[in-house]
Amino acid sequence: LVVDNSEPIVGLDLDGTNPCYGVNEGVIEVMNIEGGIGPFSYQLNNGSYTDNPLFENLGGGTYIVTVTASNGCTAADTITLYEGIELDIDVGEDHYIDLGDNVQLEAVINIPDSLVDEVIWSPFDNTLSCNECLDPIATPFETTVYTATLVDIYGCMDSESLTIYVDR
């Protein structure tokens, strides 16, 4: 009696998280393996084999993931990670005001509104007319550093700060 345990791997499901611009934070994970006999080992772009189905700290690019079953059967699939666009938020120059005065702040962003998840100003206190807008009015009672953070729909972000100096 001959036992055939060469059950082939017939499919792989890969999931990828794209990296933000200039940051190697992309992720590829083998989510499901159809067929084959475990345990499995995993290889990225002909590198070393590992028992971990998760590959992290990746930049944008096309990757080949190879899975090898304990019986030697292999399967490979390709996935492309796309690097996000370079985000830029500009809040302008510092301001000098007298105590009791206010100043209109303005954040200028380099992406269309359709790609914006949120723009958030901090600190979250009552010195800003709004915290989730591009152009709040600031009425600080003392010298304050304000930071605006742009977050795109992919979770990537950029921040910039300015100082409002208050002459008491």
N, CA, C and O atoms as a DFTB+ gen file, in Angstrom:
672 C
 N C O
     1  1       0.846      -1.181       0.000
     2  2       0.000       0.000       0.000
     3  2       0.891       1.245       0.000
     4  3       1.771       1.383       0.850
     5  1       0.659       2.148      -0.958
     6  2       1.407       3.397      -1.057
     7  2       0.478       4.540      -0.681
     8  3      -0.610       4.681      -1.239
     9  1       0.921       5.357       0.275
    10  2       0.118       6.503       0.708
    11  2       0.655       7.750       0.010
    12  3       1.846       8.051       0.084
    13  1      -0.231       8.464      -0.663
    14  2       0.161       9.686      -1.365
    15  2      -0.215      10.882      -0.500
    16  3      -1.387      11.251      -0.423
    17  1       0.764      11.481       0.145
    18  2       0.463      12.667       0.948
    19  2       0.986      13.934       0.262
    20  3       1.417      14.876       0.926
    21  1       0.942      13.942      -1.047
    22  2       1.430      15.103      -1.799
    23  2       0.288      16.044      -2.166
    24  3       0.229      16.564      -3.281
    25  1      -0.618      16.255      -1.211
    26  2      -1.740      17.159      -1.463
    27  2      -1.188      18.542      -1.809
    28  3      -0.519      19.165      -0.984
    29  1      -1.463      19.024      -3.019
    30  2      -0.887      20.307      -3.441
    31  2      -1.597      21.493      -2.795
    32  3      -2.746      21.401      -2.361
    33  1      -0.885      22.587      -2.750
    34  2      -1.491      23.857      -2.365
    35  2      -2.183      24.386      -3.617
    36  3      -1.544      24.560      -4.655
    37  1      -3.470      24.641      -3.525
    38  2      -4.216      25.058      -4.717
    39  2      -4.558      26.543      -4.713
    40  3      -5.040      27.063      -5.720
    41  1      -4.321      27.233      -3.609
    42  2      -4.621      28.658      -3.599
    43  2      -4.094      29.367      -2.370
    44  3      -3.976      28.781      -1.294
    45  1      -3.776      30.646      -2.551
    46  2      -3.316      31.518      -1.468
    47  2      -4.182      32.770      -1.466
    48  3      -4.546      33.282      -2.525
    49  1      -4.507      33.256      -0.290
    50  2      -5.147      34.563      -0.160
    51  2      -4.168      35.479       0.547
    52  3      -3.793      35.243       1.695
    53  1      -3.756      36.534      -0.155
    54  2      -2.825      37.510       0.412
    55  2      -3.563      38.804       0.711
    56  3      -4.475      39.194      -0.018
    57  1      -3.165      39.461       1.782
    58  2      -3.716      40.762       2.135
    59  2      -2.547      41.723       2.297
    60  3      -1.523      41.371       2.883
    61  1      -2.701      42.930       1.780
    62  2      -1.625      43.904       1.873
    63  2      -2.099      45.227       2.431
    64  3      -3.241      45.634       2.215
    65  1      -1.207      45.900       3.155
    66  2      -1.432      47.260       3.632
    67  2      -0.373      48.131       2.980
    68  3       0.824      47.908       3.159
    69  1      -0.819      49.121       2.224
    70  2       0.108      49.987       1.502
    71  2       0.864      50.904       2.461
    72  3       0.310      51.345       3.468
    73  1       2.127      51.191       2.150
    74  2       2.901      52.102       2.999
    75  2       2.598      53.563       2.664
    76  3       2.193      53.890       1.548
    77  1       2.800      54.424       3.647
    78  2       2.701      55.857       3.400
    79  2       3.968      56.318       2.684
    80  3       4.961      55.591       2.640
    81  1       3.931      57.513       2.129
    82  2       5.042      58.045       1.354
    83  2       6.320      58.091       2.199
    84  3       6.331      58.634       3.303
    85  1       7.383      57.518       1.663
    86  2       8.697      57.608       2.285
    87  2       8.881      56.796       3.555
    88  3       9.901      56.933       4.231
    89  1       7.914      55.955       3.892
    90  2       8.002      55.177       5.124
    91  2       7.791      53.704       4.786
    92  3       6.780      53.345       4.183
    93  1       8.727      52.863       5.165
    94  2       8.591      51.422       4.903
    95  2       7.762      50.791       6.005
    96  3       8.286      50.187       6.941
    97  1       6.442      50.950       5.867
    98  2       5.540      50.395       6.867
    99  2       4.462      49.516       6.237
   100  3       3.449      49.213       6.868
   101  1       4.689      49.113       4.994
   102  2       3.741      48.230       4.330
   103  2       3.764      46.842       4.941
   104  3       4.761      46.426       5.532
   105  1       2.647      46.125       4.791
   106  2       2.505      44.795       5.383
   107  2       1.873      43.859       4.351
   108  3       0.960      44.246       3.622
   109  1       2.370      42.629       4.303
   110  2       1.754      41.557       3.516
   111  2       1.511      40.404       4.466
   112  3       2.385      40.030       5.248
   113  1       0.298      39.836       4.389
   114  2      -0.016      38.687       5.238
   115  2      -0.679      37.601       4.398
   116  3      -1.549      37.879       3.572
   117  1      -0.253      36.356       4.624
   118  2      -0.916      35.211       4.008
   119  2      -2.128      34.920       4.892
   120  3      -1.992      34.488       6.037
   121  1      -3.323      35.168       4.332
   122  2      -4.550      35.056       5.118
   123  2      -5.140      33.645       5.100
   124  3      -5.733      33.201       6.083
   125  1      -4.974      32.949       3.982
   126  2      -5.594      31.631       3.857
   127  2      -4.806      30.804       2.849
   128  3      -4.319      31.320       1.843
   129  1      -4.691      29.524       3.135
   130  2      -4.037      28.586       2.216
   131  2      -5.029      27.473       1.934
   132  3      -5.529      26.827       2.854
   133  1      -5.312      27.251       0.657
   134  2      -6.195      26.155       0.267
   135  2      -5.334      24.963      -0.130
   136  3      -4.460      25.070      -0.991
   137  1      -5.592      23.837       0.504
   138  2      -4.832      22.635       0.206
   139  2      -3.529      22.607       0.976
   140  3      -3.290      23.422       1.867
   141  1      -2.700      21.657       0.615
   142  2      -1.409      21.521       1.279
   143  2      -1.538      20.923       2.662
   144  3      -2.632      20.832       3.220
   145  1      -0.409      20.519       3.204
   146  2      -0.362      19.917       4.531
   147  2       0.593      20.744       5.379
   148  3       1.774      20.869       5.053
   149  1       0.082      21.304       6.462
   150  2       0.902      22.127       7.353
   151  2       1.777      21.283       8.241
   152  3       1.627      20.062       8.290
   153  1       2.687      21.919       8.941
   154  2       2.868      23.373       8.985
   155  2       3.496      23.908       7.698
   156  3       4.146      23.187       6.940
   157  1       3.270      25.205       7.489
   158  2       3.739      25.864       6.280
   159  2       4.922      26.779       6.586
   160  3       5.077      27.258       7.709
   161  1       5.744      27.010       5.579
   162  2       6.799      28.018       5.694
   163  2       6.575      29.039       4.585
   164  3       5.997      28.730       3.543
   165  1       7.046      30.268       4.831
   166  2       6.729      31.407       3.975
   167  2       8.016      32.102       3.547
   168  3       8.980      32.204       4.306
   169  1       7.996      32.578       2.300
   170  2       9.177      33.227       1.735
   171  2       8.715      34.457       0.966
   172  3       7.703      34.416       0.267
   173  1       9.459      35.548       1.096
   174  2       9.163      36.778       0.368
   175  2      10.300      37.059      -0.602
   176  3      11.457      37.171      -0.199
   177  1       9.965      37.171      -1.883
   178  2      10.950      37.501      -2.930
   179  2      12.208      36.649      -2.856
   180  3      13.318      37.177      -2.921
   181  1      12.049      35.357      -2.724
   182  2      13.178      34.418      -2.698
   183  2      14.140      34.648      -1.542
   184  3      15.305      34.259      -1.616
   185  1      13.657      35.281      -0.469
   186  2      14.483      35.475       0.722
   187  2      14.468      34.226       1.591
   188  3      14.159      33.132       1.120
   189  1      14.800      34.400       2.846
   190  2      14.821      33.273       3.790
   191  2      13.404      32.833       4.114
   192  3      12.471      33.636       4.118
   193  1      13.260      31.529       4.389
   194  2      11.964      30.998       4.809
   195  2      11.730      31.317       6.279
   196  3      12.669      31.403       7.071
   197  1      10.463      31.491       6.626
   198  2      10.062      31.758       8.000
   199  2       8.760      31.019       8.278
   200  3       8.050      30.635       7.349
   201  1       8.444      30.820       9.556
   202  2       7.164      30.203       9.899
   203  2       6.089      31.267      10.153
   204  3       4.966      30.939      10.538
   205  1       6.430      32.522       9.940
   206  2       5.513      33.632      10.164
   207  2       4.870      34.056       8.838
   208  3       5.586      34.395       7.895
   209  1       3.534      34.044       8.747
   210  2       2.861      34.428       7.494
   211  2       2.735      35.943       7.311
   212  3       2.036      36.403       6.409
   213  1       3.413      36.721       8.168
   214  2       3.318      38.185       8.143
   215  2       4.668      38.785       7.773
   216  3       5.686      38.471       8.392
   217  1       4.672      39.652       6.758
   218  2       5.885      40.369       6.342
   219  2       5.635      41.852       6.564
   220  3       4.662      42.404       6.050
   221  1       6.513      42.499       7.329
   222  2       6.307      43.893       7.709
   223  2       7.458      44.773       7.239
   224  3       8.460      44.292       6.710
   225  1       7.286      46.084       7.449
   226  2       8.300      47.094       7.130
   227  2       8.660      47.099       5.647
   228  3       9.832      47.167       5.277
   229  1       7.635      47.027       4.813
   230  2       7.842      46.968       3.371
   231  2       7.537      48.317       2.721
   232  3       6.641      49.040       3.157
   233  1       8.282      48.638       1.692
   234  2       8.003      49.814       0.878
   235  2       7.088      49.444      -0.275
   236  3       6.670      48.294      -0.408
   237  1       6.785      50.418      -1.095
   238  2       5.968      50.149      -2.267
   239  2       6.719      49.239      -3.237
   240  3       7.945      49.300      -3.329
   241  1       5.986      48.404      -3.954
   242  2       6.614      47.519      -4.932
   243  2       5.808      46.247      -5.110
   244  3       4.793      46.034      -4.447
   245  1       6.281      45.403      -6.022
   246  2       5.634      44.125      -6.287
   247  2       6.424      43.032      -5.590
   248  3       7.650      42.973      -5.684
   249  1       5.705      42.168      -4.890
   250  2       6.325      41.121      -4.084
   251  2       5.775      39.759      -4.490
   252  3       4.609      39.625      -4.861
   253  1       6.647      38.745      -4.411
   254  2       6.252      37.364      -4.647
   255  2       6.308      36.641      -3.303
   256  3       7.345      36.609      -2.641
   257  1       5.174      36.063      -2.916
   258  2       5.094      35.298      -1.679
   259  2       5.008      33.818      -2.068
   260  3       4.133      33.415      -2.835
   261  1       5.925      33.023      -1.529
   262  2       5.941      31.586      -1.781
   263  2       5.633      30.863      -0.477
   264  3       6.207      31.167       0.569
   265  1       4.726      29.910      -0.556
   266  2       4.364      29.094       0.600
   267  2       4.769      27.657       0.295
   268  3       4.490      27.129      -0.781
   269  1       5.432      27.040       1.265
   270  2       5.843      25.647       1.122
   271  2       5.202      24.833       2.240
   272  3       5.310      25.173       3.418
   273  1       4.529      23.746       1.842
   274  2       3.888      22.851       2.808
   275  2       4.925      21.885       3.368
   276  3       6.022      21.749       2.827
   277  1       4.562      21.220       4.456
   278  2       5.491      20.273       5.091
   279  2       5.849      19.107       4.171
   280  3       6.887      18.469       4.351
   281  1       4.989      18.827       3.185
   282  2       5.274      17.736       2.257
   283  2       6.076      18.201       1.043
   284  3       6.290      17.429       0.108
   285  1       6.528      19.485       1.053
   286  2       7.369      19.999      -0.025
   287  2       6.621      20.675      -1.152
   288  3       7.246      21.273      -2.028
   289  1       5.288      20.597      -1.158
   290  2       4.517      21.264      -2.209
   291  2       4.582      22.776      -2.002
   292  3       4.525      23.264      -0.873
   293  1       4.701      23.510      -3.110
   294  2       4.801      24.962      -3.017
   295  2       3.761      25.630      -3.901
   296  3       3.243      25.045      -4.853
   297  1       3.477      26.874      -3.551
   298  2       2.624      27.735      -4.365
   299  2       3.113      29.161      -4.157
   300  3       3.635      29.502      -3.095
   301  1       2.940      29.987      -5.177
   302  2       3.375      31.375      -5.079
   303  2       2.296      32.286      -5.633
   304  3       1.511      31.897      -6.497
   305  1       2.274      33.508      -5.117
   306  2       1.354      34.524      -5.617
   307  2       2.061      35.867      -5.541
   308  3       3.010      36.045      -4.778
   309  1       1.586      36.799      -6.339
   310  2       2.190      38.134      -6.416
   311  2       1.215      39.160      -5.863
   312  3       0.005      39.060      -6.066
   313  1       1.759      40.149      -5.162
   314  2       0.959      41.243      -4.638
   315  2       1.750      42.536      -4.798
   316  3       2.971      42.547      -4.644
   317  1       1.054      43.617      -5.107
   318  2       1.702      44.913      -5.258
   319  2       1.239      45.840      -4.153
   320  3       0.041      45.984      -3.911
   321  1       2.203      46.474      -3.476
   322  2       1.914      47.512      -2.493
   323  2       2.195      48.861      -3.148
   324  3       3.235      49.047      -3.779
   325  1       1.284      49.781      -2.997
   326  2       1.422      51.096      -3.601
   327  2       1.785      52.122      -2.534
   328  3       1.100      52.258      -1.520
   329  1       2.876      52.838      -2.785
   330  2       3.301      53.870      -1.846
   331  2       2.337      55.044      -1.922
   332  3       1.969      55.481      -3.012
   333  1       1.929      55.555      -0.763
   334  2       1.025      56.693      -0.704
   335  2       1.662      57.941      -1.296
   336  3       2.869      57.994      -1.531
   337  1       0.821      58.944      -1.532
   338  2       1.339      60.198      -2.071
   339  2       1.953      61.031      -0.946
   340  3       1.594      60.880       0.222
   341  1       2.866      61.896      -1.312
   342  2       3.512      62.746      -0.327
   343  2       2.516      63.797       0.148
   344  3       2.018      64.598      -0.644
   345  1       2.232      63.788       1.442
   346  2       1.301      64.748       2.020
   347  2       2.058      65.985       2.468
   348  3       3.205      65.907       2.908
   349  1       1.389      67.137       2.346
   350  2       1.993      68.370       2.827
   351  2       0.892      69.265       3.369
   352  3      -0.088      69.554       2.683
   353  1       1.068      69.696       4.603
   354  2       0.186      70.690       5.200
   355  2       1.062      71.870       5.589
   356  3       2.098      71.701       6.231
   357  1       0.641      73.059       5.200
   358  2       1.404      74.285       5.462
   359  2       0.520      75.219       6.272
   360  3      -0.570      75.587       5.833
   361  1       0.988      75.601       7.452
   362  2       0.205      76.483       8.312
   363  2       0.735      77.906       8.335
   364  3       0.217      78.754       9.061
   365  1       1.764      78.170       7.544
   366  2       2.267      79.538       7.446
   367  2       3.221      79.914       8.567
   368  3       3.773      79.069       9.272
   369  1       3.387      81.219       8.696
   370  2       4.366      81.781       9.629
   371  2       3.771      81.950      11.023
   372  3       2.556      81.895      11.212
   373  1       4.659      82.158      11.994
   374  2       4.238      82.490      13.351
   375  2       3.519      83.842      13.346
   376  3       3.673      84.635      12.417
   377  1       2.732      84.094      14.401
   378  2       1.979      85.343      14.521
   379  2       2.316      86.017      15.845
   380  3       2.670      85.356      16.821
   381  1       2.200      87.340      15.861
   382  2       2.389      88.136      17.063
   383  2       1.126      88.947      17.277
   384  3       0.724      89.713      16.402
   385  1       0.488      88.783      18.447
   386  2      -0.756      89.500      18.728
   387  2      -0.706      90.085      20.136
   388  3       0.115      89.684      20.961
   389  1      -1.596      91.035      20.395
   390  2      -1.767      91.572      21.741
   391  2      -2.797      90.731      22.473
   392  3      -3.676      90.140      21.846
   393  1      -2.696      90.672      23.788
   394  2      -3.651      89.930      24.601
   395  2      -5.067      90.397      24.283
   396  3      -5.335      91.598      24.269
   397  1      -5.962      89.469      24.031
   398  2      -7.348      89.779      23.699
   399  2      -7.636      89.786      22.214
   400  3      -8.797      89.730      21.810
   401  1      -6.587      89.855      21.383
   402  2      -6.778      89.818      19.938
   403  2      -6.899      88.362      19.463
   404  3      -6.600      87.422      20.199
   405  1      -7.342      88.212      18.222
   406  2      -7.382      86.881      17.637
   407  2      -6.730      86.927      16.263
   408  3      -6.449      87.998      15.724
   409  1      -6.497      85.755      15.715
   410  2      -5.873      85.651      14.400
   411  2      -6.478      84.458      13.660
   412  3      -6.716      83.397      14.237
   413  1      -6.716      84.664      12.375
   414  2      -7.232      83.591      11.523
   415  2      -6.064      82.708      11.100
   416  3      -5.109      83.188      10.489
   417  1      -6.137      81.412      11.427
   418  2      -5.127      80.461      10.977
   419  2      -5.618      79.838       9.678
   420  3      -6.820      79.774       9.422
   421  1      -4.674      79.380       8.863
   422  2      -5.064      78.759       7.605
   423  2      -4.110      77.627       7.272
   424  3      -2.901      77.827       7.151
   425  1      -4.669      76.445       7.126
   426  2      -3.881      75.287       6.703
   427  2      -4.100      75.086       5.211
   428  3      -5.235      75.000       4.743
   429  1      -3.002      75.012       4.474
   430  2      -3.063      74.751       3.039
   431  2      -2.555      73.330       2.833
   432  3      -1.476      72.970       3.305
   433  1      -3.348      72.522       2.120
   434  2      -2.998      71.116       1.918
   435  2      -2.796      70.836       0.427
   436  3      -3.296      71.567      -0.428
   437  1      -2.061      69.774       0.136
   438  2      -1.696      69.466      -1.256
   439  2      -2.498      68.330      -1.878
   440  3      -2.154      67.856      -2.961
   441  1      -3.558      67.887      -1.216
   442  2      -4.359      66.799      -1.778
   443  2      -5.810      67.256      -1.924
   444  3      -6.252      68.155      -1.209
   445  1      -6.554      66.638      -2.851
   446  2      -7.967      67.017      -3.013
   447  2      -8.795      66.590      -1.801
   448  3      -8.441      65.649      -1.091
   449  1      -9.895      67.293      -1.581
   450  2     -10.781      66.998      -0.452
   451  2     -11.220      65.542      -0.427
   452  3     -11.439      64.978       0.645
   453  1     -11.350      64.929      -1.597
   454  2     -11.812      63.535      -1.658
   455  2     -10.820      62.566      -1.007
   456  3     -11.193      61.443      -0.668
   457  1      -9.569      62.983      -0.831
   458  2      -8.563      62.127      -0.203
   459  2      -8.306      62.479       1.260
   460  3      -7.497      61.831       1.924
   461  1      -8.997      63.509       1.763
   462  2      -8.797      63.960       3.142
   463  2      -9.737      63.207       4.066
   464  3     -10.949      63.190       3.853
   465  1      -9.172      62.580       5.099
   466  2      -9.996      61.996       6.145
   467  2     -10.306      63.057       7.188
   468  3     -11.456      63.224       7.593
   469  1      -9.261      63.783       7.626
   470  2      -9.487      64.861       8.582
   471  2      -8.282      65.781       8.663
   472  3      -7.152      65.406       8.350
   473  1      -8.568      66.992       9.093
   474  2      -7.542      67.958       9.476
   475  2      -7.862      68.310      10.921
   476  3      -8.977      68.731      11.231
   477  1      -6.891      68.140      11.796
   478  2      -7.108      68.354      13.227
   479  2      -6.080      69.356      13.744
   480  3      -4.881      69.218      13.504
   481  1      -6.569      70.360      14.454
   482  2      -5.708      71.336      15.123
   483  2      -5.622      70.983      16.599
   484  3      -6.594      70.517      17.194
   485  1      -4.459      71.207      17.181
   486  2      -4.289      71.042      18.623
   487  2      -3.473      72.232      19.130
   488  3      -2.731      72.821      18.344
   489  1      -3.573      72.603      20.375
   490  2      -4.230      71.851      21.446
   491  2      -5.747      71.938      21.354
   492  3      -6.308      72.873      20.782
   493  1      -6.390      70.932      21.936
   494  2      -7.848      70.883      21.986
   495  2      -8.309      71.697      23.188
   496  3      -8.554      71.157      24.267
   497  1      -8.419      72.979      22.985
   498  2      -8.882      73.827      24.079
   499  2      -9.831      74.881      23.505
   500  3     -10.146      74.863      22.315
   501  1     -10.272      75.777      24.346
   502  2     -11.258      76.758      23.897
   503  2     -10.638      77.976      23.218
   504  3     -11.322      78.981      23.020
   505  1      -9.358      77.905      22.860
   506  2      -8.726      79.046      22.182
   507  2      -8.885      78.978      20.671
   508  3      -8.528      79.928      19.975
   509  1      -9.409      77.880      20.151
   510  2      -9.643      77.732      18.716
   511  2     -11.148      77.691      18.442
   512  3     -11.908      77.089      19.200
   513  1     -11.568      78.336      17.353
   514  2     -12.991      78.330      16.995
   515  2     -13.446      76.950      16.531
   516  3     -14.624      76.616      16.653
   517  1     -12.541      76.156      16.011
   518  2     -12.843      74.770      15.632
   519  2     -11.535      73.989      15.611
   520  3     -10.473      74.547      15.339
   521  1     -11.622      72.697      15.900
   522  2     -10.425      71.849      15.893
   523  2     -10.324      70.995      14.647
   524  3      -9.242      70.507      14.322
   525  1     -11.441      70.800      13.935
   526  2     -11.441      69.941      12.750
   527  2     -11.850      70.733      11.525
   528  3     -12.872      70.458      10.897
   529  1     -11.029      71.724      11.196
   530  2     -11.292      72.573      10.039
   531  2      -9.951      73.074       9.509
   532  3      -8.917      72.890      10.152
   533  1      -9.970      73.702       8.346
   534  2      -8.724      74.212       7.767
   535  2      -8.345      75.585       8.315
   536  3      -7.163      75.921       8.374
   537  1      -9.335      76.380       8.716
   538  2      -9.035      77.784       9.036
   539  2      -9.712      78.276      10.314
   540  3     -10.624      79.101      10.255
   541  1      -9.270      77.774      11.469
   542  2      -9.857      78.229      12.726
   543  2      -9.383      79.638      13.092
   544  3      -8.361      80.118      12.603
   545  1     -10.145      80.273      13.953
   546  2      -9.725      81.546      14.539
   547  2      -9.148      81.217      15.906
   548  3      -9.787      80.545      16.715
   549  1      -7.926      81.699      16.159
   550  2      -7.245      81.428      17.424
   551  2      -7.282      82.674      18.295
   552  3      -7.000      83.781      17.834
   553  1      -7.636      82.475      19.569
   554  2      -7.654      83.555      20.552
   555  2      -6.923      83.073      21.804
   556  3      -7.547      82.825      22.836
   557  1      -5.604      82.942      21.711
   558  2      -4.859      82.449      22.869
   559  2      -4.673      83.540      23.932
   560  3      -4.614      84.730      23.622
   561  1      -4.582      83.102      25.188
   562  2      -4.359      84.024      26.300
   563  2      -2.889      84.122      26.670
   564  3      -2.481      84.989      27.443
   565  1      -2.110      83.225      26.109
   566  2      -0.658      83.220      26.322
   567  2      -0.012      82.645      25.070
   568  3      -0.697      82.074      24.221
   569  1       1.278      82.792      24.956
   570  2       1.986      82.256      23.800
   571  2       1.699      80.757      23.693
   572  3       1.854      80.008      24.658
   573  1       1.278      80.339      22.493
   574  2       0.811      78.964      22.297
   575  2       1.325      78.411      20.972
   576  3       1.346      79.113      19.961
   577  1       1.736      77.159      20.988
   578  2       2.108      76.445      19.768
   579  2       0.880      75.669      19.297
   580  3       0.319      74.869      20.046
   581  1       0.464      75.913      18.044
   582  2      -0.653      75.194      17.445
   583  2      -0.105      74.258      16.376
   584  3       0.775      74.630      15.598
   585  1      -0.637      73.038      16.348
   586  2      -0.220      72.042      15.369
   587  2      -1.433      71.585      14.572
   588  3      -2.475      71.245      15.132
   589  1      -1.277      71.585      13.260
   590  2      -2.317      71.061      12.372
   591  2      -1.822      69.733      11.804
   592  3      -0.681      69.623      11.355
   593  1      -2.690      68.734      11.829
   594  2      -2.350      67.411      11.314
   595  2      -3.335      67.042      10.213
   596  3      -4.550      67.079      10.407
   597  1      -2.793      66.688       9.063
   598  2      -3.568      66.223       7.917
   599  2      -3.506      64.699       7.891
   600  3      -2.422      64.116       7.932
   601  1      -4.679      64.050       7.824
   602  2      -4.757      62.593       7.733
   603  2      -5.520      62.263       6.459
   604  3      -6.634      62.745       6.254
   605  1      -4.909      61.429       5.590
   606  2      -5.617      61.061       4.359
   607  2      -6.459      59.807       4.579
   608  3      -6.413      59.202       5.650
   609  1      -7.220      59.425       3.573
   610  2      -8.153      58.303       3.704
   611  2      -7.438      56.960       3.866
   612  3      -8.079      55.949       4.154
   613  1      -6.120      56.943       3.684
   614  2      -5.339      55.716       3.854
   615  2      -4.657      55.661       5.221
   616  3      -3.949      54.703       5.531
   617  1      -4.877      56.701       6.038
   618  2      -4.280      56.734       7.371
   619  2      -2.909      57.368       7.431
   620  3      -2.293      57.394       8.496
   621  1      -2.413      57.883       6.312
   622  2      -1.123      58.560       6.310
   623  2      -1.308      59.988       6.816
   624  3      -2.388      60.564       6.682
   625  1      -0.246      60.559       7.403
   626  2      -0.405      61.886       7.973
   627  2       0.838      62.751       7.841
   628  3       1.956      62.272       7.652
   629  1       0.582      64.064       7.951
   630  2       1.642      65.062       7.989
   631  2       1.184      66.149       8.950
   632  3      -0.001      66.475       9.012
   633  1       2.137      66.713       9.706
   634  2       1.816      67.759      10.673
   635  2       2.773      68.931      10.513
   636  3       3.911      68.778      10.069
   637  1       2.279      70.099      10.887
   638  2       3.119      71.288      10.938
   639  2       2.608      72.195      12.047
   640  3       1.412      72.239      12.334
   641  1       3.532      72.913      12.659
   642  2       3.188      73.772      13.791
   643  2       3.561      75.218      13.523
   644  3       4.408      75.524      12.684
   645  1       2.898      76.097      14.266
   646  2       3.253      77.509      14.302
   647  2       3.039      77.999      15.718
   648  3       2.340      77.367      16.510
   649  1       3.651      79.136      16.031
   650  2       3.515      79.714      17.363
   651  2       2.812      81.053      17.245
   652  3       3.118      81.859      16.366
   653  1       1.866      81.277      18.143
   654  2       1.261      82.608      18.276
   655  2       1.820      83.191      19.565
   656  3       1.574      82.682      20.659
   657  1       2.581      84.276      19.408
   658  2       3.174      84.957      20.537
   659  2       2.189      86.013      21.028
   660  3       1.719      86.841      20.247
   661  1       1.879      85.982      22.328
   662  2       0.902      86.917      22.894
   663  2       1.651      87.924      23.758
   664  3       2.357      87.560      24.699
   665  1       1.477      89.206      23.414
   666  2       2.066      90.281      24.214
   667  2       1.050      90.648      25.289
   668  3      -0.005      91.213      25.000
   669  1       1.385      90.318      26.529
   670  2       0.475      90.579      27.635
   671  2       0.605      92.018      28.069
   672  3      -0.081      92.447      28.997
